[in-house]
């Protein structure tokens, strides 16, 4: 394997992050999202909008974005930052006691062809280290209930579902997502 690294994203990474996001969604979520939704992810407008969104996030936050590089290739990325109170709230909407110390890992994607090489773990470790340095104490992330690969990844990191479930409208099809939660300190296998 070529040298693999994780570093903070720069605005010049935005186009590649957008490409990774759209390509990964088209490949990894083809069984979860309607074809009509996935088809829109391949057009130039979607790519331009995603690039602008990621450039703004990288430059202004509130999330920090990290990219995984293998050799000369961008292979994945993560975005994490302070969780909005409604994201960490109990299922009934009640704020949790530690709401101001919860990080939201809003996106963690590794392009499928680069999977199972440790990139996801390295990305999560970098995001966790940054969140801890910012005074956050635990993390949450929302994962499609039927996405067994992603749920398995989170469970291998020690995160567990806290029992909170949401149903989203995914192009006219309901998509249930579960909230995973756990530590921000990760031990990487060497």
N, C-alpha and C positions, 0 to 999 in steps of 0.2 A: 504494500500500500504506500502511496505517496505520502509526503508529510501532510498531516491534518492539523489545522489550527482554528481557533475561534478568536475573533477580534470585534471591537465595537464597529458598527456600521457607520459609513460616511455617506453624505448625500450622493456621491458618485456610485454607490451601491444600489440606489433605489430601483433602477431599471432591472437589474439582475434579481433583486428581491421580488419584484413584481412578476418577473418571468417564472421564478421558482414557485411562487404562490399559485399562480394560475395553472401551471403545468401539474403541480402536485394535486391541486383540487380536482383537475380533470381526470387524473389517474386514480387517486386514492378514494375519491367520493363518487365514482361512477355508479356504484350500487346504492348510494344514499340519497343522491340528488337527481331530480328529473333531468332527462337529456336536454330539454330546452334551456334549463339553467346552465348546464355545463357547456352547451354550445355558445352561449354568450361570453364565456370566459376565454374564448379563443380569438375574439375580434380585437382590432387595433384600439377601439375606444376603451375596452376593458383594461387593456394593457396600459394605456396612457393614464387612465383614472387611478389604477393601482400604483403606478409609478409616482404620481403626484401625491397620493396619500402617504406612501412610504417615505418620500422625500420630506414631507411636512413632519411626519412622526420623528424621523431621524433628527431633523433640525430643531424641532420645538417640543417634542415629548407629547404627553407625559411619560410614555413608555420609553425604555431604553431598548435599542435594537442591536443584536449581535449577529454576525454572519459566520458560518462555518465554511472553511476553504479546504479543499483537498487538492494538492498540487496547484494548478492554476485555476481551478474551477470553484465557483460558488456552489455549494451543495445543500445548504439549508440556512435557516435563520430562526431567531426567536425574538419576540417582543414582550417585555414585562415591565411593569411599573406599579405604582400604588393603585389598589383596587377601588373603583368607585363604591360608595357605601351600598348601593343597591345590588352590586355584584356579590358582595360578601354577606349580605343580610340573611337571616334565617328564612326558611321556606315561607313563613307567614309575613315576611317583609320587615320583621323586627331587626334593628341594627344589632350586630354582635358586639360583645364587649371589646374585642380587639380590632374593630373595624379600621382604625387609623394605622394599624401595623400589618395589614394584609396586602400582599402583592398579587396582582392578576397577571398570569401568563396568558396573554390574549392570543398569541400565535406561537406555535412551535412546529415547524415543518422541515422535513428533509425530503428532497426529491427521491421518489421510490428507488430509482436506479442506484442511489448512493446509500440506501438504507442498510442497517445491520452492520455498520462500521464504526459505531460509537459517536457519530456526529450529534445525535439527539441528546445524549448524556453530556457531552462537552458543552453544547449550547445551554442546556438547562443549568449546568454547574456555573457557567459564566453569568447567566441571568440571576441565579440565586445569590452568588457572591455580591453582585452589584446591589441587589435588593437588601441584603443584610447590611451592606455598607450604608445604605440609605435609611437604616433604622426599621426596616420591615422585619417581621418575625416568622410569618408563615405564608404559604402560597395557595392560590386556587387557580383552577383552569376548567373550562367547560369543554366536554368531549361528547361527540355524538354517541348515544347509547349503543347503537349497532356497530360502531367502529371498534371492532375487537382488537385490531393492531394497536391503535392509539391507547385504548384503555389498558391493554397489556403493558405497554411502555410505562404509563404512569404508575401502574401497580408495581412494576419491577423497581421503580425509584422509591417505593415505600408510600406513595400517595394512595388514598382510598376515597371512594365516593362518600360524601357526607349525607347522602340521602336526598339532596335537593335536586329536583328535576324541572326542566323547562321544556315547553313545546314551542318550537319556532315554525314559521311559515317558510318552507323551502320551495318556492315556486309553485304554491298550491298544494304541496304535500307536507303533512306534518313531520317535523324532525325533532325527536326527543333528544335533549342533551342533559348530561349529568354533571354535577360539579364535583371535581376531584380536589382534594386538599392534602397538604403535607408540609414537610420541612423545606427550608431553603438551603440547607447544607447537604451537599451530595458527595459521596465517596465514589470516585471514578475507579473502574477496574484498570489496572495497568498491564 
